């Protein structure tokens, strides 16, 4: 099954900020992070239920989605996403130690 991919505009900004931060360390660390991110997204597209459930409620209700998080290897970042109508929607590229759950305002209501 082929799934679509949607990326929230703020998540795209967060991704670029993370790449820029890693680039400050030189040695093409930004490119390595971007490749790891892309591999993580590919994994989410293939196995969308494989990410840890990170939603704060007891499960999806009539107007809620089940939110997952997939760790980007060798980094402090998580891809936060949900699946709806065969589309994987990335709502955040979140640093694991900064403002947990800030991305919840980006979810459909």
N, C-alpha and C positions, 0 to 999 in steps of 0.2 A: 504494500500500500504506500502510495506517495502522499506525504503530508505537506501542507503549505507551511510557510514560516512568516511570522509577522514580528517585527521588532519595534517596541515602543521608542519614540524619538529620544526620550530621556535615557533609555538603556543604551542607545547608540552613542550618546554623548559620554556615558559612563565607560563604555568600552574604549572609546578614543582616549579618555583621560587615563585609563589604566595602561594602555599601550604607551602613551606619552611618559607616564611615570616610570615604567619599566625601561624605556629608552634612555632615561637619565643615567642608568647604570652602565650604558654602553654594551658592547659585545652582542649586539642585536637581540637583547633581552625582550624588547617590545615585539619583535617579529616572532620570537619563540612563544611569547604569551598569546599572541594573536592566533598562531597555529594551534596551540592547546585549546583556546576558546573555540575555534572552528571545529576541532575534533569533538569537543563537548557538545556543541550544538548538533553535529551530525549524529552523535549517540542519542541525544534527546529526540531527534526526528525518527530514528530507527526504533527506539524503545522508550516511548514517552512516559511510561509508568515506572521507569527505572530510577528516576530521581527521587530523592527523599521528599516526603510530604512535609511542607513547611507552613501550610496554612494554619492559622491560630484557632480556627473553629473546630467543631467536632465532625466535620465532614460537609460535603456539598449539600446545600439546601436548594430550594427552587431557584433562587437568584444568585447562587454562589458557585464558584469554580474551585476545583482542587488544585492547589498551588504546589509546585515541585521545585526543588533546588538541586542542581548538579554542580559539584565541585569542579573547578578548572584545575587540573593537575599542576602541581609544583607552583601554586600561587595561593593567595589569600582571597580569591574571588569565587563567587558562586553565580551561576546562571539561574535566575529565578523565572519560572515559566508556568503556564497552564495550557491545557489542550481543550479546544472547543471546535466542534465541527471539522475534525481532521486538520486543524491548524494549530501548530505550536506557536504560542505567543510569548515572546520574551519580554518581561516587564522590567527587569533590572539585571545589571551586571554589578552585583553587590559585594563590597568588601566585607569579610566575615566579622570584623570587629567594629564596624561603624553602623550606628543607628539601625538596629534590627527592625524589620517590618516597615521601614519608611516607604517602601514601594507599594504598600497595600492600597494607597489612593489611586494607583494606576490600574487596578483590577476593574473589570466590568461590574456594574451594579445593577 
